[in-house]
């Protein structure tokens, strides 16, 4: 809109100073919306660096307690726990063992921080199986959906008993939310919530995470994780998970699926989470290490884009960095 002499509308007026930009910002990040994923590995005597995720480590139980305390003191909204066992087998027995490494980690964190943050646990078999798949396998090598649900039910009870507030169902088995919800309710854990990985895509951006959990994966997960080409299917998955009792729904990864985050946020009547995954983290860290990108600006810009797309909860390995930058 201009006259013959000058513009009638000047949006730049509200961009002129940092104070003006801050005043009219449409999207704001808050520490309470950020969840820090943390890895713990059985048998370590000291934290072990994760080569493909610079700055991150696999924790011991002792260092996990310290990390949890520091994260809560910084103001994170929650902690998502992943565990790496010393021994694996075909059915992921360590995942259901009350004294398995994940259940021990949950108890340690619960003892350290109690209800001062939200303790979340990954409910999936991939860290615990010797084949690296998210479920048990049939004789032909395919993942057996319904047999896997039975184990998920056992895992849910073990994690709830250990003290997890939210169970992160990430395996993408059909019916997993309903099965776990019924198992929890029948055992008296009606107050334990479910964070459903409703739209989890078969993505190349999970690569560094597999280093973090010492993945034993053979093959791929394309028969149960979503095809990156599909969007309508994500809405179907969300509707099913909500009908089965999900308390939150999540999109994973975040960066390449912001359109899916937006579509789900427009229809879901529960909080929508998004996971800024290991590959997103590793790319920025690598570019920053080479001087090709401003690391701090990239952290805040990527997180802001996820929030702007509609996520009200963001899982990010930069949660503590972001809180520091938000000041």
N, C-alpha and C positions, 0 to 999 in steps of 0.2 A: 504494500500500500504506500504509494508515494504521490506527492504533488509534482509539479514541474520543477520545484526547487529543492525539496528535501523529503526524507521519509516521515510519514505521519506516526508510524509505530517504531519504537526503538527498543527492542528487547535487550540490547546491550547495556541499557541503563542499570539493569539488575545484575549484571555480571562485573560491574566496574571495580568492586573491592571484595576482599575475602569476606568481610562482614555481610555485605549484601548477598553474596553467593550462599553463605551459610544460612542467612535468614529465609531465603526462598527455596532452599533445597527440597526437592520432592521426595527423595529417598534418603533415609537415615539408618545407618547401622548402629546396633546396640550390642554390647557384650553379652547380654542375657540371651541373645538369639544365636550365639555361636557355640558349637559343640566341638570339643577337641577329641579326635580319635587317638587312642593310645595302644601300643603293642607291648605285651609282656611275653617273655619266653622262658619256658621251664628249663632249669639246669644252668642258667647263667650265673656267674659269680660277680659280674659287673655289667652295666649297660653296654650293648653292642651296637655300633653305628650301622645304619642302613645305607649302603653305598649309593643306591639310586635315588635316595631321598635325603639329600644333605641336610644336616642339622637335626635329624630324627634318629631315634634309637629304639631297639628292642629292650624293654626294661626287665630288671629283676623285680621280684615282689617288693623288695625294700625300696628300690628307686621308684617303683610305681607309686608307693604311698607318698613319697616326697613330691613326685610330679603332680599327683592328684591334689595334694594340699596347696601347691603353688598355683595350680590352675584355678582352683576355687577361690583362693585369695585374690587372684587377678580379676575374677568376676565372670568366668565362663558360665554359660547356661547349662552345660552338661558335659559328660565324658562318655565316649563310646569305647568299650573295651574289646580288644582282640587278643587271642592267646595262641601261643605256639607250643604244642606238647613235645616232649622228648620222644614219645613213641606214638606211631599211627597204625591203624589197621583198616580193613576194608569197610568197616561199619562205623568208624569214628567213635570208638568206645570212650575215649577220653572226654568227648563232648557231653556225655551223660553221667560220667563219674562224679559224685558229689565232691570228691577230693581232686578232680581234674584241675588243670592249671587255670582255666577260665573261671571256674567256680571259686577257686582260692583267690584269684585276683579280685573278683567281685566282693568277696568278704573283706579283703584287705582295704579296698577303697571305701566300702560301707563303714568299716570301723574307723577309718581316717576322717571321712568327711560327712558321714551320715546323710541326713536329708538336706544338707546345705547346697547340694547340687543334684542334678538328675543323673543317676547312674544307669547307663545303657549298656547292653551286652549284645554282641553279635550272635544271632541264633542261626547257625548254618554249619554244615558238616565239612566244608572244604578245608579248613585248617586242620581237621582231625583225621581225614581219610588218607590212606597211602596212595590213592589214585588222584586226589585233589579235586574230585567233583563234589558238588553241593548236596549230593544224595547217595544212597546206596545203589549199586549196580546190579542189573539182571545178568543172566548168563551170557547174553549177547552183547554186553558192554553198555547198554543204554541205562539211563537213570530211571529207577523204579519210583515213580511219583508217590504212590500210596504207601509203599513200604517206608519211604523216607518220612512221610508224615508221622508215622508211628514214632520214629526216633525223635523228630522235632518236638513231639508232645513230651517225651522224656526230658529232652534238653530244656524245654520251657520250665518244667517243674524244678529241675536242678538249679537253673539260673534264678528263678523267682525265690526259691528257698535260700539261696545265697545272699539275696538282698537287692537284686536289680529292680529298678523302678520301671524301665521300659525295655522290652525285648525287641531287638532289631531283626525281624524276619527277612533275611536277605537271599534265601535260596531260590526264590521264584518257582516253587512248586505249586501246582494248582490246588486250591483249597487249604493252603497252609494257615491262613489267618483264622478261618473258622475252626480248623482242627485244634490249633493251639489255644484259641479262646475257650473252647469247650473243656480242654484238658485243664487249663488254669482254673476255670470256674468250678469244675468238679472237685478240685483239690483245695478249694477255699482261697484261691489267689485272685479273687474278683477285682482287687485293686491294682494288680500288676497290669501295666498298659502294654499296648502293641504298637510299635513303629513299623509299618509295613513298607518294605522296599517294593512299592507297587509297580513302578516303571523302572526296572533295572535292565539296562541295555547291554548287549554283548559287545563290549567296547575295547578298543586297543589301548585306551587310557588307563587300564588297570595294571599295566605291566609292573611298575615299581611296587605296588601293593603286594604282588606275588613274591617279591624279594622279602618284603617286610614280614610275611607269614611263612617263609620257606616253603612255598607252594610246591606240591608234588603233582600238579596237574599234567595229565596226559590227554591230548586232544583239545577240544574246546567246549564251550558251554552254550552253543548256538541253539540246542534243542530246548533249552529252558529259559535262557535270558532273551530279552526282546531284540528283534531285528532293528538296527538303526534306521532302516528305511520307513518304519511304521510309527504313526502318531495316533491314529484312531484306536489302535490296539491298546495303547497306554491308557486311554480313557476307559476302555472296557476293564482293564486290570484294576483301575482305581475303583470303579463301581463295584466290582466283585469284592475287593478288599473291604470297602466300607460296609457292604451288606453283611460281610462275615464278622465285622466287629473291630476293624482297625481304628485306633485312636488318633494316629497321624499317618500320613502317606508320604512317600519319598520318591524323588526322581534321582537316578544315578546313571551316569555322571551329570554334572551341572552344565559345564561350559558349552558343550555341543547340543544341549537339549533344553536351552532356555525357552524355546517355543513350547515345549512340552510342559515345563514348569508353569508357564503362563496359562495354558489351556486347562491344566488341572486346578490351578488356583482359582480359576473362574467358576469352577463347578463344585469343588470339594467344600464341604461344610465342616471340615476339620483342619487343623494346621497342616501346611504343606512344607516338607523339608526338601533340601537338595544337598547332594554330596559333592563337594569340590574334591575330586579324586586325586590319587597319587600322581597320575600322569600330568594333570594340570599343574600340580605343585612342582613336579620335577622339571617341566618345560620352563617355567618362569625362573626357577632357581638356576638352571643351566644358562639361560640367556643372561640373567643378572651376573652370574659368575664370569661371563665373557664380556661384560660391559655393554651388552647389546640392549639392555632394558633397565629402567629404574625399578628396582625390586619393590620398594615401599609403595610407590604409586601403583604398580601392577597389582599388589596385594589388595589395596583398597578398591581399585577399579573393578577387579574381577568379582570381589565380594559384593560390591554395590550393584553390579549387573545382575547377580543372582537374586538379591533382595528386590530390585526393581522388577524382575520378571514375575515375582509373586511369592517367593519362598519366605516363610516366617521363621524357619529354623534352618541354619546352614552348618553342615559338618565340614570342617576345614582344618588342615594341618597347620594353617597360619592363625588359628584362633587367638593364640596369645600374642603373636606379632600384631594382629589387627587391633586387639584391645589396647596395646601400647601405643599404636599409631593414632587411635581414636582419642587418646589422652584423657 
